[in-house]
Amino acid sequence: MKLYTFFFALILSASTVNAQKMESFGAKIKADGAVDGATFLKQIDGKDSLAIKISAPIVDVCQKKGCWMNVDLGDGKQMMVRFKDY
């Protein structure tokens, strides 16, 4: 029984050490009214711009402040987001 407790404690501590620290900059943004990537792709079709809030997983980010990030829109498509006046 002690051996199982030891392994459980070891796994728990390892998972705590590997937890990612999330940082946030600027004003908080609420997810209210955000659409997923598939909905965005349907709404942008045939348009050159669209004022919309998107909720999508971040795939890659620039390591400099206020640079860019790539988000996954689903179906193998990604979108690069550039920041203005960060």
GIDA-V414549 format. One record per run of one state. SS is the DSSP state (a for helix, b for strand, c for the rest). FROM is the first residue (numbers start at 1). TO is the last residue. If there is no record, write none. Layout:
SS&FROM&TO  SS&FROM&TO
This chain:
c&1&1  a&2&17  c&18&34  b&35&35  c&36&36  a&37&44  c&45&53  b&54&54  c&55&57  b&58&61  c&62&67  b&68&74  c&75&76  b&77&82  c&83&86
